[in-house]
Amino acid sequence: MGSYEEKVVAVIMVGGPTKGTRFRPLSLNIPKPLFPLAGQPMVHHPISACKKIPNLAQIYLVGFYEEREFAIYVSSISNELRIPVRYLKEDKPHGSAGGLYNFRDLIMEDSPSHIFLLNCDVCCSFPLPEMLEAHRRYGGIGTILVSKVSAETASEFGELVADPVTNELLHYTEKPETFVSDRINCGVYVFTPDIFNAIQGVSTQRKDRANLRRLSSFEALQTVNRSLPTDFVRLDQDILTPLAGKKQLYTYETLDFWEQIKTPGMSLKCSGLYLAQYSSTSPHLLASGDGSKTATISGDVYIHPSAKVHPTAKIGPNVSISANARIGAGARLISCIILDDVEIKENAVVIHAIVGWKSSIGRWSRVQAGGDYNAKLGITILGESVSVEDEVVVINSIVLPNKTLNVSVQEEILL
């Protein structure tokens, strides 16, 4: 087969405003997929991973956000990667598989031999070329990226059992009540176009069942809540579970990092994972502390070229500083995300925190937390335009936008 037949397209599910509620207050003024991790929008990491897929023809972003929210990003990333990236807005929720099916005509426009499907809110090294190679060897209709997690956390995800020799998916359950396996679905897939027939099959079955069900109005009232719309198809329950054990689906295990980005705390952890990845993939993005005119840098740090950092500041590890931020003399930053236009004044300390756009932190102030990425108040979050006055201490707290703090707070959510 020549490269002519072998086009590949990628579809990245970005969700919508209804989904990002756990990400507040950071998602109040930016779609969650555009929130910066390691200095790049969250969705940038899967997109740039797609760039490594051989013969990639198109990247589609599918979600419920208004198109204008993605317009600027989509045109700049298309130019930067020289690959067409298009945003497709869903009219209503179709489920993860239904959303793919809804845009099948566009997706199949280039007659691709393979379709990648990725979820925007996962953080991993996205080994896509390796997955594609394995998928071709297996010869099924789909291959799922899987990861091994602790038995305690496995139930939060889709658990699966695969044949240890052939890697065939034998059993799949979404968030099971009882422990099935410590191997979980990473939310990254590669399919042949046959996936559309499988999705259509689910819709057809539903329509048939709905027709059979037209019995009496009383019974219709009873069943209406239990039956899903015929065009709403979930990838996990409706496709993976029934196709498991039929030599159709296979698994590819990543031994690299994998996390799900549901909360601001996890975004800080994932920003650190991506920064660490830069040292091998994009070392030019990491700040180096050599030279008398630069701040002291320890560990992996990203500093936007437009940010101004005083040479006496100490920064790192796991720090990301966005555009036009100003970091004053003697400031100490550890494990934090500093967003656009933030001012951190002399000798302020920021540890395990996310500092929102246009916020300011006064002299000798401390904004910090314990650093438990999973706890509700495990990291301190300042929303947009929060002002922390001089010598104020903010610990394990979440502060909503446009607040001024002139007294110290601990373990509080300030509305």
N, C-alpha and C positions, 0 to 999 in steps of 0.2 A: 504494500500500500504506500503510495506516495504521500507527501505532506499535503497534497491537494485535498484529499478526502478528510484529513485528520484535524479539522478545526475543533476548537474547544471553546465553550462559553462558561462564564462564571456568574452565579446569581448570589447576591449577599442580602440576607433578610435583615432589615434595619428596624423593624417594629414601628411603633408610633407613639404619639403623646400619651395615650392611655396606658402604655406599658411602662413608661419611665418613672412611675410614681415613687418607687423606692429610691430613686436617684435624686429626689429633691433634697435640698434646695438648688442643686447644681443644674438640674434639667429645667428650671423655671425660665431661663433665658437663652438656652441653646439646646437643640435636639441632642439627646444622649449620645448618638453615634458620632457627633462632632466634638464631644468633650475631649480635650487633649490628654493623651497618655504618652509619657516620654516625649512631649513636645509635638506630637502628631495627633490629628483626630483619631478617635477610637477605631473608626471604620477604615482608616488609612492602613492599619496593620494587615488586615486580611486582603485589602486591595493590592498592597505592594507585594504580598505573597503570591497573589494571582499572576502578577507580572512574570513570575518565574516558570509558569506553566508553558510548555512548548505549544506553538500554534494557537495561542489565545486570540480569539477574534473580538470579543466584546465582554464587558462587565456590566451587569445590571444590578442596581440597588432597588429592592422592593420594600415598600413600607407605606405607612398612613400619614406621614408628615406632608405638609404642603410642599409643592415642588419648589417654591421660591426659597424655602429654608435650605435646600441642597444645591440650588442653581450655581452659586459662586464656587462652592467646593468641587462640584462635578466637572465644571468647565476647566478649573485650574488643574485638577488631577489628570484629566484626559490629556491636556497639553503636556504635563510633566512626564507622564508615562508613555505618551504617544499610543495610547490604546483608548478606544471609545468607551467611556463610562456614562451610563444613562440611568436616571432615576425614574422609576415607574411607580405611580401612586395607586394603591389599591382603593377601590370604591367602598369596600366593606371587608370585614375579616373573612378570609377564606380558609384559615388554617395554614400551616407551613407547606403542606403538599398542595392544597387548593390554590394557594397564592402562586405557586410555580405553574400550576396547570392553567390558571387564569391568563397568564402571559405566554402560553406555549407557542403561539404563532410568532411572536417577536423573538422568543428564545431560539426557535427552530429556523429563523430567517437565514442564518448562515449554514444550515444543514450540519450542525456540529455532530461529531461522533460521540462526544462526551459533554456532560453538563456538571459543573461543580456547584454545590449548594452549601453556603456557609452562613452561620449565624454571626451577626456583628458583635454580640456581647460575650464572645468567648475570647480568651487570651491564650495563645499558644504559638508555637513556631511555624504552624501551618505547613507541614511537609507535603505540599500538593503534588509536585512532580513524582515523588516517591509513591504517593498514594495511587496516582494514575498508572504507574508502572505495575504496581501490585494488582490493581483492578484489571488491567489487561491480561495478566497471568491467570487470575481467578476465572475470568470469563462469565461473571454473573451480570445482573443488571445494575447492581449498586455495591459500593464499598463504603464502609462507615469508619471514620477515625475513632479509635477507642483509647482509653487511658485507664491505668490502674489507680484506684483511690483507696483510702482506708475504709474498712468494713463499716465503720461508724457513719461515715458521710455518704456512702454509696446510695442510700435510699432517697437522697435528694435529687437523684438523676435517673436517667433511663439505664437500668441494669441489663447486662446481656451475657449470654453464654455462647462461646464460639468453639468450634472444633480445634483442639490444640495443634493438629497437623495441617489441616486444609484451610484453617481460618474461616470456615463457613459459619455464618450466623445461625445458631441452632435455636435460640430462645431469646425473646426480648420482652421486658416489661417496663413500663414507664412508672417511676417513683413507687416501687412495690412496698407493701405493708411489711412483708417479711424479707429477710436477706436472701438474695438470689445469687449475687456475684459481686466481686470487687472491680469488675471491668465495666466501665460506663461509656455511654455515647457522648462524644465530644461536640456534637452539633456541626460536624464538617463531613460532607459526603461527595462522592463522585458517582454519577449515574450514566447509563446509556439512555437514549431517547425512549427506550421501552418503559421507563418510569411513568410516562404519560398514560400508557395503556393501563398500568396498574392503578393509577389515580382515577382514571375514567371508570375502571371496574368498580371501585368503591362507590362512586356517584351513581352508577347504573343500578347497583344492588340496592342503594338507598331509595332510588326512585321506585323500583319494583316493590320494595317493602312498604313505601308510602302509599302506593296504589292499592296494595292488598289491605292496607289498614283503613281504607275509607269505609268503615262499617256503620257506626252510628255516631251522631254528634256527641253523645255522652262519652263514648269511647275515644273519640278524637280529642276531646278535652283532656282525657287521662294521659294520652300518649304524646301530646304535643310537646311537653317539656322534655320528654326523654329522647325524642328523635332530633338529630342534628340536621341542619339544612343540607340538601343533596350536594351542594357545591362547596361545603365546608369539609375539607379532608385534612386530617392531622397526619403528619409524616410518621410519628412514632406509633400511636395506637392503631391507626387505620392501614398503614403500609408495612412498617417494620415487623410488628407483632405477627400479622397473618402470613407474611412471606418468609418468616424465619423457618429454617429446617427444610426449605424447598430448593436448595442449591441455587438460589437467586441472589442472595445477599452475603457479603463477606466483610471481614474486618481487617483493619490495618492499625496496629498499635503504635502509639507514639510513646517514647520513653522520656521525652522532653517535658517541659513544664506545661501545665494546662490549668486554667481557672475560668470561672464564670464571673462576668462583671455585672452583678445585680445592684450593688450598693456603692456609695462613694468610698467606703473603706476598702472594698475590693479594687476600686479603680486605682487607689494609691499603691496597693500591693502589685497590681498588674503593670503600672507605670514603671515600677522598679524592675519587674521581670523583663520588660521591653528594653529598658536602659541597659540591663546586663547583656541582653542579646545584641545590642548595638556594638559591643566591644568586638564581636566577631563579624557581624554583618555590615555595620555602618559606623566604623570608628570615627569618621569625620564629624558625626553628630555629637560626639561626647566632648565636653570641655576638658581642657588640660590645664593644670595649674602651674605651668612652667613660665618663668619670666617674672621680673620684680613688679611689673605693673598689673599682674592678675591676682585675683583672690586665691586663697588656699583651697584647693579642691581635693576631696578624698572620695574614693569610690566612683560610681557612675553618676555623672551629672550632665543634664542638658541645659544650655543657656541660649535663649534666642538671640540672634545677632543684634537686635535692637535694644536688648536689656542693658542696663548700666549697673555694674557690680563694683562696689568699692574694693580696692586691692587689699584692705585689711579684713574683709569679710572672710568667714570660713564656711565652706559649703560642701555638703555631701555626708554620707552616701545617699543614693536614691533621692535626688532633688531634680525637679524640672521647673525651669523658670521661663515664662512665656513673654510675649512681645511687650516692649516698653516698660517692663518692670524696673524699679529702682531699688537697689539693695544698699543700705547705708554702711558706714564704717563700723567695724567690729560686730556686725550682725552674724548670727550663727544659725545655719539652716541644716536640718537633718530630716530625711524621709518626709518630703513635702512636695506639693504641687502648688506653684505660685502662678496665678493666672494673669491675663493681660492687665497692664496699667496699674499694677499693685505697687504701693510704696512701703518699704520696710525700713524704718529709721534706725539711727545709730544704736548699736548694742542690743537690739531686739533679738529674741530667740524664738525660732519656729521649729517644732518637732512633731512628727506624726500628724500633719495637718494639711488641709486644702484651703488656700486663701483665695477667695472669690475676686472676680474682676473689679478693678478700681478701688479695692479696699486699701486701708492704710493701717499700719501697725506702728505705734508710737515708740519713743525712745525707752530703752530698758524694759520694754514689755515682754511678756512670754505668752505664746500661743502654742499649747502643746496637748498631748494626750498619751495614753498608755501604749498605743500602737497595736491593739487587738483588732485586726482588720474585719473580723466577723461580728464584733460587739456593736450594739447600736451607737454607743458613744465612745467607741474604741479609738476613733480619730476625731480631731476637732475640725469642724467645717465652718468657715465664714462665707456667707452668701455674698452676692454682689454689693459693692459700695458699703461695706461695713467698716466703721472706724473704731479702732482700739486705741484709746488715748495713752499718753505716756505712763509707764510704770503700772500698767494694768495686767493682771494675769488671767488668762482664759484657759481652763483645763477641761478636757473631756466634754466639750459642749458643741452644740450646733446653733449657729446664729443666722437667722433669716435676713434677707437683704435689707439694706438701708438703715441699719441700727448703729447707734454710737454707744460704745461701752466705756463708761468712766469709772466703774467699780469692777473688782475682780469677780469672776464666776467660775463655778466648778460643777460638773455633772448636770448641766442645764440645757434645755432647748428653749432658745429665746425667740418667741414669735413677735 
